[in-house]
Amino acid sequence: MGLLCAACASLLAWIWLTFAQGMFWRTDVRLPPRSAPGRWPSVAIVVPARDEAEVLPRSLPSLIAQDYPGEAEVILVDDGSTDGTGELALRLAREHPGLPLTLTSPGEPGPGWTGKLWALRHGIALARTAHADEPEYLLLTDADIAHEPDSLRELVAAATGSELDLVSQMARLRAVSVWERLVVPAFVYFFAQLYPFRRVNRPTGRTAAAAGGCVLLRTEVAVRAGIPDSIRQAVIDDVSLARAVRRSGGRIWLGLAERVDSVRPYPALGDLWRMVSRSAYAQLRHQPLLLAGTAAGLALVYLVPPAALLSGLATGHAATAWAGGLAWLLMAGTYLPMLRYYRQPAALAPLLPLTALLYLLMTVDSAVQHYRGRGAAWKGRTYARPSDA
């Protein structure tokens, strides 16, 4: 009887998620209508980079090669790299003529700053003071993100055509290895479930989020929102950035990318585990009760359906099997569009409960590492929770 009740609760949850959670599972939220502005605004592309020599040859040339009709430049902020990132960036700029590249270094982060935001602060400040007129837009993009030649032009056309202050695209992550195929599409699926893109894009909505790998931001609004100083302690900086912009009265937009890709490989489960666990507990505001609730919710929504179906079939309890099977079917059905977006086989859809279990374990591990003093660790740095900084 207990399993039947849990299966019915899971089925009701999936009915609500499917039809009342902002249609999060749809993958048709792409750049809004675009039209060429009468005058193309100036743009500074700011790239924070720490030990990125492995991916820079596949990403930086794509930024330098942007086919943009207006003024644009690339500012790469070398955040204390030890692998020759800065020297490589200069060599790539010589080998790939295009937009001018400026290399700079901010030194070690100030007290209470995360490394990426400290680098962005330095790069944005340089962009605003290097010329007589500060750039009208900032493109904040990660060092592992490759852009098609028209990416900047399309982002700016979307921002000006729809009067948006922030335009962010969720870059298509690499999904080549077995573990990437199992984990990566689900990562974006879970993100969209937490922050449904359609709700983010409502002018008067309360949901705010961005994808940190690709954010076009109006400079005037960045200054008004105090970016990045107002979010300097944020580990999940993209969501915090979008919230700051929305609080300042700015209009934001978030969707899936078509021509913006991450080239960073995550070949082993351990690589993906570290990517998720470094910030999972921060997403829960380091609250044990939120962790317990999240674990219970993940178990109810993702693990109960297959357990109920298999148990119901084994014991001949038809109601339990039906409730679990229908919930599992809705789960797999809503996952299919994301698998298609990532060009993955539909056969992976029924495996979503297994992926959810992995994410549950990653989240618990994130909390364990936090209490061991190793939470939010990334590339040799460990960040305290904001109240401790």
Phi, psi and chi 1 to 4 in degrees:
 res  aa     phi    psi   chi1   chi2   chi3   chi4
   1 MET       -  -39.0 -176.6   58.0   67.2      -
   2 GLY   -62.3  -42.3      -      -      -      -
   3 LEU   -67.7  -36.2 -172.2   54.7      -      -
   4 LEU   -62.0  -45.1  173.1   59.9      -      -
   5 CYS   -62.0  -42.6  -68.8      -      -      -
   6 ALA   -64.6  -40.3      -      -      -      -
   7 ALA   -65.2  -40.4      -      -      -      -
   8 CYS   -65.5  -40.3  -70.2      -      -      -
   9 ALA   -63.6  -39.7      -      -      -      -
  10 SER   -65.9  -41.0 -176.8      -      -      -
  11 LEU   -62.3  -44.1  176.6   57.5      -      -
  12 LEU   -62.1  -39.4  -70.7  173.9      -      -
  13 ALA   -61.5  -41.4      -      -      -      -
  14 TRP   -72.1  -32.3  -86.1  108.1      -      -
  15 ILE   -63.3  -43.0  -68.1  172.3      -      -
  16 TRP   -66.6  -45.2 -178.1   83.8      -      -
  17 LEU   -61.5  -39.7  -73.8  169.1      -      -
  18 THR   -68.1  -39.6  -57.8      -      -      -
  19 PHE  -111.5  -12.7  -60.4  105.2      -      -
  20 ALA  -126.6    2.4      -      -      -      -
  21 GLN  -106.1   52.4 -176.2   59.3    1.3      -
  22 GLY    63.7   23.5      -      -      -      -
  23 MET    48.9   44.4  -53.5  -62.1  -77.7      -
  24 PHE   -57.9  -25.9   76.6   93.9      -      -
  25 TRP   -81.6  -10.5   45.5  -88.8      -      -
  26 ARG   -78.1  145.2  -66.8 -175.7   58.2  171.2
  27 THR  -115.1   26.5   56.4      -      -      -
  28 ASP  -100.4   12.1   56.8  -11.4      -      -
  29 VAL   -86.3   95.0 -178.5      -      -      -
  30 ARG  -116.5 -179.3  -50.0  -63.3  171.7   88.9
  31 LEU   -50.2  135.9  -80.4  177.2      -      -
  32 PRO   -67.1  172.1   23.4  -32.1      -      -
  33 PRO   -52.1  139.3  -26.5   34.3      -      -
  34 ARG  -125.9  143.2  -60.5  167.2  -56.3  -78.0
  35 SER  -143.5  144.5   57.9      -      -      -
  36 ALA   -66.7  128.3      -      -      -      -
  37 PRO   -71.0  160.4   26.7  -33.3      -      -
  38 GLY   -62.7  -34.9      -      -      -      -
  39 ARG  -134.7  126.5 -179.9 -173.3   65.3   81.1
  40 TRP   -76.1  123.5  -71.6   91.6      -      -
  41 PRO   -71.4  157.4   26.1  -33.8      -      -
  42 SER   -76.6  148.1   55.8      -      -      -
  43 VAL  -137.7  137.3 -177.4      -      -      -
  44 ALA  -111.2  124.8      -      -      -      -
  45 ILE   -95.1  114.0  -56.1  172.1      -      -
  46 VAL  -106.8  123.0 -178.5      -      -      -
  47 VAL  -122.2  104.4 -173.5      -      -      -
  48 PRO   -76.4  135.8   26.9  -30.0      -      -
  49 ALA  -143.1  127.1      -      -      -      -
  50 ARG  -133.6  112.5  178.6  173.1  171.1   83.9
  51 ASP    53.4   58.7  -67.5  -23.1      -      -
  52 GLU  -115.4   23.2  -62.1  -72.8    9.8      -
  53 ALA   -61.8  -26.9      -      -      -      -
  54 GLU   -67.6  -38.5  179.4 -174.7    4.0      -
  55 VAL  -103.8  -17.2  -63.1      -      -      -
  56 LEU   -58.9  -37.7 -143.1   55.5      -      -
  57 PRO   -61.8  -21.3  -26.3   36.5      -      -
  58 ARG   -98.7   -8.5  -72.1  170.5  -73.8  167.3
  59 SER  -115.1  -48.6   59.6      -      -      -
  60 LEU   -60.7  -44.0 -174.8   58.8      -      -
  61 PRO   -57.6  -30.1  -27.1   36.7      -      -
  62 SER   -69.4  -28.2   75.2      -      -      -
  63 LEU   -78.2  -42.9  -68.4  171.4      -      -
  64 ILE   -62.0  -30.4  -64.8  172.5      -      -
  65 ALA   -89.6   12.2      -      -      -      -
  66 GLN   -59.7  130.3  -75.4  -58.7  -63.7      -
  67 ASP   -91.5   83.6  177.7   18.9      -      -
  68 TYR  -118.4  128.6 -175.7   66.1      -      -
  69 PRO   -71.9  -19.6  -16.5   30.7      -      -
  70 GLY   -99.5 -168.9      -      -      -      -
  71 GLU   -76.0  134.1 -108.2 -176.9   75.2      -
  72 ALA  -154.6  151.3      -      -      -      -
  73 GLU  -148.6  161.0   63.1  175.6  -29.3      -
  74 VAL  -113.0  129.5 -179.8      -      -      -
  75 ILE  -118.6  111.4  -61.3  174.1      -      -
  76 LEU   -99.4  122.1 -171.2  134.8      -      -
  77 VAL  -101.1  106.1 -173.3      -      -      -
  78 ASP   -81.1  104.7 -175.9    3.5      -      -
  79 ASP   -90.4   70.6 -179.0   19.7      -      -
  80 GLY    65.7   35.7      -      -      -      -
  81 SER   -67.3  149.5  -61.3      -      -      -
  82 THR  -118.5    5.9   59.2      -      -      -
  83 ASP  -111.2   15.7   65.5  -11.8      -      -
  84 GLY    81.5   22.7      -      -      -      -
  85 THR   -56.3  -46.7  -71.1      -      -      -
  86 GLY   -62.4  -47.6      -      -      -      -
  87 GLU   -63.0  -39.1  -64.8   81.8   -5.1      -
  88 LEU   -64.5  -40.7  175.6   59.9      -      -
  89 ALA   -60.6  -42.9      -      -      -      -
  90 LEU   -64.9  -40.0  -68.1  174.8      -      -
  91 ARG   -65.2  -41.8  178.6  167.6   62.9   80.3
  92 LEU   -63.3  -37.1  -69.8  169.9      -      -
  93 ALA   -65.3  -36.2      -      -      -      -
  94 ARG   -69.5  -35.9  -70.1 -166.8  -62.1  -91.9
  95 GLU   -81.6  -20.4  -65.3  173.3   -5.5      -
  96 HIS  -126.3   87.4  -61.6   84.6      -      -
  97 PRO   -63.8  145.9   22.9  -32.1      -      -
  98 GLY   166.4 -130.3      -      -      -      -
  99 LEU   -64.4  144.3  -61.7 -175.7      -      -
 100 PRO   -67.0  143.6   22.5  -32.2      -      -
 101 LEU  -114.3  132.9  171.0   74.4      -      -
 102 THR  -115.7  129.1  -61.5      -      -      -
 103 LEU  -105.1  132.1  175.5   67.5      -      -
 104 THR  -145.0  164.4 -176.2      -      -      -
 105 SER  -138.5  134.2  179.8      -      -      -
 106 PRO   -92.6   -6.6   33.8  -33.8      -      -
 107 GLY    77.8 -177.2      -      -      -      -
 108 GLU   -67.1  146.2  -77.8  -60.3  -57.6      -
 109 PRO   -58.2  143.8  -21.4   31.9      -      -
 110 GLY   -71.4  166.6      -      -      -      -
 111 PRO   -57.2  131.5  -23.3   33.1      -      -
 112 GLY    83.0    6.2      -      -      -      -
 113 TRP  -107.3  141.3  -77.1   84.5      -      -
 114 THR   -82.4  156.2   63.2      -      -      -
 115 GLY   -60.9  -45.0      -      -      -      -
 116 LYS   -63.5  -44.8  177.8 -178.8  175.7 -179.9
 117 LEU   -69.4  -33.0  -69.7  173.2      -      -
 118 TRP   -63.0  -42.5  179.6 -106.6      -      -
 119 ALA   -65.4  -42.3      -      -      -      -
 120 LEU   -62.9  -40.3  -75.7  176.6      -      -
 121 ARG   -57.9  -44.9 -180.0  179.1 -171.9  -96.7
 122 HIS   -66.2  -43.9 -172.6   77.1      -      -
 123 GLY   -66.8  -41.5      -      -      -      -
 124 ILE   -65.5  -42.5  -69.0  171.5      -      -
 125 ALA   -61.4  -41.9      -      -      -      -
 126 LEU   -64.4  -42.3  179.5   60.5      -      -
 127 ALA   -61.6  -35.8      -      -      -      -
 128 ARG   -79.8  -19.8  -65.6 -177.2   61.8 -154.9
 129 THR  -113.9   -9.2   58.1      -      -      -
 130 ALA   -70.9  -25.1      -      -      -      -
 131 HIS  -127.1  167.8  -52.6  -72.0      -      -
 132 ALA   -60.5  -40.2      -      -      -      -
 133 ASP  -111.0  129.1  -62.7  -41.9      -      -
 134 GLU   -73.1  152.8   67.7  178.5   21.9      -
 135 PRO   -63.6  146.3   23.7  -33.7      -      -
 136 GLU   -78.0  -26.5  -65.8  164.4   82.0      -
 137 TYR  -133.0  154.2  -75.5   89.7      -      -
 138 LEU  -120.3  128.9  -57.7  162.9      -      -
 139 LEU  -102.5  110.2  175.3   58.7      -      -
 140 LEU   -96.9  113.9  -47.3  178.6      -      -
 141 THR  -138.9  143.5 -175.7      -      -      -
 142 ASP   -76.3  160.8  -71.1  -14.3      -      -
 143 ALA   -71.0  -14.4      -      -      -      -
 144 ASP   -98.2    7.7   66.3  -48.8      -      -
 145 ILE  -100.4  123.7  -56.6  -61.0      -      -
 146 ALA  -101.5  135.4      -      -      -      -
 147 HIS  -115.3  138.8  -65.3 -108.5      -      -
 148 GLU   -66.7  158.3  -68.7  -65.5  -32.9      -
 149 PRO   -57.5  -25.8  -26.3   34.9      -      -
 150 ASP   -98.9    9.8   61.0   -9.7      -      -
 151 SER   -60.4  -50.3  174.2      -      -      -
 152 LEU   -63.3  -42.8  179.7   58.0      -      -
 153 ARG   -59.9  -42.6 -172.5  171.4   67.1 -117.2
 154 GLU   -68.7  -39.0  -67.3  -68.1  -69.1      -
 155 LEU   -63.3  -45.4  -74.8  165.1      -      -
 156 VAL   -67.0  -40.6  170.9      -      -      -
 157 ALA   -62.5  -36.3      -      -      -      -
 158 ALA   -68.6  -42.0      -      -      -      -
 159 ALA   -66.4  -45.5      -      -      -      -
 160 THR   -74.9  -37.7   57.0      -      -      -
 161 GLY   -69.3  -31.8      -      -      -      -
 162 SER  -108.5    9.7  -61.6      -      -      -
 163 GLU    53.6   53.9  -61.9 -177.5  -16.4      -
 164 LEU  -106.4  144.3  -63.0  165.8      -      -
 165 ASP   -95.2  -22.5  -60.5  -60.0      -      -
 166 LEU  -140.1  125.6 -177.7  153.9      -      -
 167 VAL  -125.0  120.2  178.0      -      -      -
 168 SER  -128.0  136.8  179.9      -      -      -
 169 GLN  -116.5  132.7  -72.5 -174.1  -68.6      -
 170 MET   -76.6  103.9  176.0   74.5   72.4      -
 171 ALA   -58.8  145.5      -      -      -      -
 172 ARG   -74.7  115.3 -161.1 -169.9  -51.6 -103.1
 173 LEU   -76.4  159.1  -53.6  177.6      -      -
 174 ARG   -70.6  134.8 -157.3 -174.4   90.8  132.7
 175 ALA  -138.8   76.0      -      -      -      -
 176 VAL  -115.1  -50.3  176.7      -      -      -
 177 SER   -71.4  166.6   72.2      -      -      -
 178 VAL   -57.9  -45.7  171.7      -      -      -
 179 TRP   -69.9  -36.6  -71.8  111.7      -      -
 180 GLU   -62.1  -41.5  -73.3  171.3  -22.3      -
 181 ARG   -65.8  -33.1  -68.3  177.9  175.9 -177.2
 182 LEU   -78.2  -36.9 -175.5   65.8      -      -
 183 VAL  -102.1  -38.6  173.7      -      -      -
 184 VAL   -66.4  -51.2  164.9      -      -      -
 185 PRO   -58.1  -35.2  -23.7   35.0      -      -
 186 ALA   -66.7  -32.3      -      -      -      -
 187 PHE   -58.6  -46.6  177.3   83.2      -      -
 188 VAL   -71.3  -37.4 -177.6      -      -      -
 189 TYR   -60.0  -46.3  174.0   88.0      -      -
 190 PHE   -66.3  -38.6  -67.0  144.8      -      -
 191 PHE   -61.3  -45.9 -177.4   90.6      -      -
 192 ALA   -65.6  -30.2      -      -      -      -
 193 GLN   -67.6  -38.4 -164.5  174.2   79.4      -
 194 LEU   -73.8  -39.5  -76.0  173.0      -      -
 195 TYR  -128.2   77.2  -54.0  102.5      -      -
 196 PRO   -55.9  126.4  -23.7   34.7      -      -
 197 PHE   -58.3  -39.1  -63.9  164.3      -      -
 198 ARG   -63.6  -35.4  -78.4  174.2  169.8   77.2
 199 ARG   -72.5  -38.3  -70.3 -174.9 -179.7  174.2
 200 VAL   -58.5  -38.4  169.4      -      -      -
 201 ASN   -86.3   -1.1  -61.5  -19.8      -      -
 202 ARG   -70.4  129.1  -68.4  174.6 -175.5  169.1
 203 PRO   -56.8  -32.8  -24.1   33.6      -      -
 204 THR  -108.4   14.2   57.5      -      -      -
 205 GLY   -72.8  160.7      -      -      -      -
 206 ARG   -98.6  -18.1  -69.2 -177.3  -63.9  175.5
 207 THR   -76.7  129.3  -56.0      -      -      -
 208 ALA  -134.0  134.5      -      -      -      -
 209 ALA  -163.5  159.8      -      -      -      -
 210 ALA  -147.6  167.7      -      -      -      -
 211 ALA  -111.1  113.3      -      -      -      -
 212 GLY   -61.9  -17.5      -      -      -      -
 213 GLY   -71.7  -20.0      -      -      -      -
 214 CYS  -153.6   98.3  178.5      -      -      -
 215 VAL  -132.3  115.3  176.8      -      -      -
 216 LEU   -95.5  123.7 -178.1   73.7      -      -
 217 LEU  -131.2  131.0  178.1   62.0      -      -
 218 ARG   -67.4  127.2 -166.3 -172.6  -57.2  -89.0
 219 THR   -59.7  -42.0  -54.2      -      -      -
 220 GLU   -58.3  -40.3  175.3 -171.5  -10.3      -
 221 VAL   -73.7  -35.9  173.8      -      -      -
 222 ALA   -59.5  -41.6      -      -      -      -
 223 VAL   -66.5  -44.2  173.3      -      -      -
 224 ARG   -63.1  -36.4 -171.6  172.3   72.6 -145.5
 225 ALA   -85.3   -3.5      -      -      -      -
 226 GLY    69.8   32.2      -      -      -      -
 227 ILE   -82.3  129.5  -58.1  -61.9      -      -
 228 PRO  -100.7    3.5   35.3  -34.2      -      -
 229 ASP   -56.9  -38.3  -62.9   59.9      -      -
 230 SER   -69.6  -14.6   62.1      -      -      -
 231 ILE  -124.3   25.5   59.6  169.9      -      -
 232 ARG   -59.7  -24.2   62.1 -174.0  178.5  -83.4
 233 GLN   -94.1   -2.1  -64.4  175.9  -29.0      -
 234 ALA   -71.5  127.5      -      -      -      -
 235 VAL   -81.9  -40.9  174.7      -      -      -
 236 ILE   -92.6   76.0  -52.5  175.5      -      -
 237 ASP   -71.7  -28.3   52.1   85.3      -      -
 238 ASP   -68.7  -43.7   42.8   14.1      -      -
 239 VAL   -65.8  -42.0  174.2      -      -      -
 240 SER   -62.9  -39.1  -61.6      -      -      -
 241 LEU   -62.0  -46.8 -173.8  151.5      -      -
 242 ALA   -62.8  -39.9      -      -      -      -
 243 ARG   -64.5  -40.2  -73.1  172.1  176.3  166.3
 244 ALA   -63.9  -41.1      -      -      -      -
 245 VAL   -65.0  -43.6  169.7      -      -      -
 246 ARG   -64.9  -40.6  173.1  149.5  -79.1  172.7
 247 ARG   -62.1  -30.6  -77.8 -164.7  -58.4  -91.7
 248 SER   -81.0   -0.5   73.4      -      -      -
 249 GLY    96.9    5.3      -      -      -      -
 250 GLY   -78.6  154.6      -      -      -      -
 251 ARG   -97.3  131.3  -69.5 -169.0   58.0 -167.0
 252 ILE  -121.3  157.1   66.2  175.7      -      -
 253 TRP  -145.7  139.8 -176.0   93.8      -      -
 254 LEU  -139.1  135.7  170.2   64.5      -      -
 255 GLY  -159.2 -179.3      -      -      -      -
 256 LEU   -84.1  145.8  -67.5  172.9      -      -
 257 ALA   -88.1  152.8      -      -      -      -
 258 GLU  -111.4  -27.4  -66.6  176.7  -40.0      -
 259 ARG  -135.3   28.8  -62.3  163.3   65.9   75.3
 260 VAL  -130.3  120.1  178.1      -      -      -
 261 ASP  -131.5  143.9  -59.7  -78.6      -      -
 262 SER   -86.0  134.9  171.6      -      -      -
 263 VAL  -105.8    6.5  -63.4      -      -      -
 264 ARG   -74.9  126.6 -171.1 -176.0  -54.5  -77.1
 265 PRO   -85.7  144.3   30.0  -32.4      -      -
 266 TYR  -128.8   70.4  -66.5   97.2      -      -
 267 PRO   -68.2  -30.0   24.1  -33.1      -      -
 268 ALA  -112.1  158.4      -      -      -      -
 269 LEU   -59.6  -36.5  177.5   59.2      -      -
 270 GLY   -60.8  -35.8      -      -      -      -
 271 ASP   -64.8  -45.3  -57.7  -47.7      -      -
 272 LEU   -68.2  -37.4  -69.6  159.5      -      -
 273 TRP   -59.0  -45.9 -166.4  -71.0      -      -
 274 ARG   -66.2  -37.6  -75.5 -174.6  -69.6  -85.9
 275 MET   -59.9  -43.3  177.8 -168.6   74.5      -
 276 VAL   -79.7  -46.2  174.9      -      -      -
 277 SER   -70.3  -22.4   65.0      -      -      -
 278 ARG   -64.9  -24.4   72.1 -175.5  177.3   96.1
 279 SER  -128.2   -0.5   60.6      -      -      -
 280 ALA   -62.1  -43.9      -      -      -      -
 281 TYR   -72.5  -29.5 -162.3   40.6      -      -
 282 ALA   -63.4  -35.9      -      -      -      -
 283 GLN   -59.6  -29.5  179.0   73.9   51.7      -
 284 LEU   -94.1   15.7  -58.6  175.9      -      -
 285 ARG    56.1   28.9  -58.4 -165.0  -66.3  -84.8
 286 HIS    55.7   36.4  -56.0  102.1      -      -
 287 GLN  -106.8  117.1  -64.3  -67.0  -34.6      -
 288 PRO   -57.3  -36.9  -24.4   33.8      -      -
 289 LEU   -66.2  -38.9  -73.5  178.3      -      -
 290 LEU   -66.1  -35.9  -77.1  177.4      -      -
 291 LEU   -62.6  -46.6  173.9   63.9      -      -
 292 ALA   -62.5  -42.1      -      -      -      -
 293 GLY   -65.7  -39.1      -      -      -      -
 294 THR   -64.9  -43.6  -61.3      -      -      -
 295 ALA   -61.4  -44.1      -      -      -      -
 296 ALA   -64.8  -40.9      -      -      -      -
 297 GLY   -65.8  -43.1      -      -      -      -
 298 LEU   -61.7  -41.5  -76.9  171.1      -      -
 299 ALA   -63.8  -44.8      -      -      -      -
 300 LEU   -64.9  -45.7  175.1   67.2      -      -
 301 VAL   -79.0  -38.4  173.1      -      -      -
 302 TYR  -108.0  -30.6  -71.2   99.1      -      -
 303 LEU   -97.1  -30.7  -55.2 -175.0      -      -
 304 VAL   -64.4  -43.0  163.9      -      -      -
 305 PRO   -53.8  -53.5  -29.8   38.2      -      -
 306 PRO   -65.9  -34.8   20.2  -31.5      -      -
 307 ALA   -63.9  -41.8      -      -      -      -
 308 ALA   -67.5  -41.3      -      -      -      -
 309 LEU   -63.1  -48.9  174.4   60.9      -      -
 310 LEU   -67.4  -40.5  -63.1  176.2      -      -
 311 SER   -67.2  -41.9  175.4      -      -      -
 312 GLY   -63.1  -40.1      -      -      -      -
 313 LEU   -67.0  -38.4  -68.4  174.8      -      -
 314 ALA   -70.4  -34.3      -      -      -      -
 315 THR   -99.8   -5.1   61.0      -      -      -
 316 GLY    77.3   16.9      -      -      -      -
 317 HIS   -89.5   94.8 -158.7  -67.2      -      -
 318 ALA   -62.7  -41.0      -      -      -      -
 319 ALA   -62.2  -42.3      -      -      -      -
 320 THR   -64.0  -43.9  -58.9      -      -      -
 321 ALA   -63.5  -42.5      -      -      -      -
 322 TRP   -64.5  -46.1  -88.8  105.2      -      -
 323 ALA   -62.5  -46.2      -      -      -      -
 324 GLY   -65.3  -42.0      -      -      -      -
 325 GLY   -64.9  -42.1      -      -      -      -
 326 LEU   -66.6  -40.3  -72.3  172.9      -      -
 327 ALA   -62.9  -42.9      -      -      -      -
 328 TRP   -64.1  -37.3 -162.0   -3.2      -      -
 329 LEU   -65.2  -43.3 -176.4   63.4      -      -
 330 LEU   -64.0  -40.4  -78.8  173.7      -      -
 331 MET   -59.0  -52.0 -178.1 -163.4  -45.8      -
 332 ALA   -65.2  -38.1      -      -      -      -
 333 GLY   -64.6  -39.8      -      -      -      -
 334 THR   -73.9  -18.7   58.8      -      -      -
 335 TYR   -83.9  -21.5 -169.4   36.4      -      -
 336 LEU   -57.9  -44.5  -80.4  173.1      -      -
 337 PRO   -58.5  -37.4  -26.1   35.7      -      -
 338 MET   -68.6  -37.9 -171.2   61.2   69.0      -
 339 LEU   -63.3  -40.2  -71.8  173.6      -      -
 340 ARG   -64.7  -41.2  -76.6 -162.5  -65.5  -92.6
 341 TYR   -59.0  -37.9  171.3   73.5      -      -
 342 TYR   -89.3    7.1  -90.4   92.5      -      -
 343 ARG    57.3   43.8  -54.8 -178.3 -174.5   97.8
 344 GLN  -110.9  155.3  -60.7  -58.6  -45.4      -
 345 PRO   -68.2  146.7   23.2  -32.6      -      -
 346 ALA   -63.0  -19.8      -      -      -      -
 347 ALA   -62.9  -16.6      -      -      -      -
 348 LEU   -78.1  -16.9  -71.2  174.7      -      -
 349 ALA   -59.6  -45.4      -      -      -      -
 350 PRO   -67.3  -12.0  -19.9   33.0      -      -
 351 LEU   -86.3    3.2  -61.4 -178.2      -      -
 352 LEU   -57.8  -36.2 -171.4   55.3      -      -
 353 PRO   -58.9  -37.7  -27.6   36.7      -      -
 354 LEU   -64.4  -43.3  172.0   60.7      -      -
 355 THR   -63.9  -40.7  -53.8      -      -      -
 356 ALA   -62.0  -38.0      -      -      -      -
 357 LEU   -62.3  -41.2  176.0   60.1      -      -
 358 LEU   -61.1  -43.0  -71.1  173.7      -      -
 359 TYR   -65.5  -36.0  -86.1   91.1      -      -
 360 LEU   -62.3  -44.7  172.9   55.6      -      -
 361 LEU   -65.8  -38.3  -64.5  174.8      -      -
 362 MET   -62.8  -39.8  -67.0  173.0 -168.0      -
 363 THR   -66.6  -43.1  -57.0      -      -      -
 364 VAL   -63.0  -41.6  171.6      -      -      -
 365 ASP   -63.4  -35.9 -179.6   60.1      -      -
 366 SER   -60.0  -41.8  178.6      -      -      -
 367 ALA   -66.9  -41.5      -      -      -      -
 368 VAL   -61.5  -45.2  170.2      -      -      -
 369 GLN   -64.8  -35.0  -63.3  -53.7  -41.9      -
 370 HIS   -61.6  -47.0  169.6   76.7      -      -
 371 TYR   -74.6  -14.5  -70.2  112.5      -      -
 372 ARG   -88.7    0.9  -72.9 -179.6  174.5  176.4
 373 GLY    83.8   13.1      -      -      -      -
 374 ARG  -118.8   21.2  -61.2 -163.2  -64.8  -91.7
 375 GLY   -72.2  157.0      -      -      -      -
 376 ALA    49.2   42.2      -      -      -      -
 377 ALA   -90.4  135.6      -      -      -      -
 378 TRP  -155.3  122.0 -170.9 -114.3      -      -
 379 LYS    50.8   49.8  -66.3 -166.7  175.0 -178.6
 380 GLY    85.8    1.9      -      -      -      -
 381 ARG  -121.4  142.9  -68.8 -172.2  179.8  130.5
 382 THR  -122.2  130.2  -59.9      -      -      -
 383 TYR  -108.8  134.9  -57.0  108.8      -      -
 384 ALA   -75.1  160.2      -      -      -      -
 385 ARG   -64.4  149.7   58.2 -175.9  -64.5 -179.8
 386 PRO   -51.5  -40.4  -29.6   35.5      -      -
 387 SER   -69.1  -17.3   59.1      -      -      -
 388 ASP   -96.3  -11.5  -63.5  -27.0      -      -
 389 ALA   -77.7      -      -      -      -      -
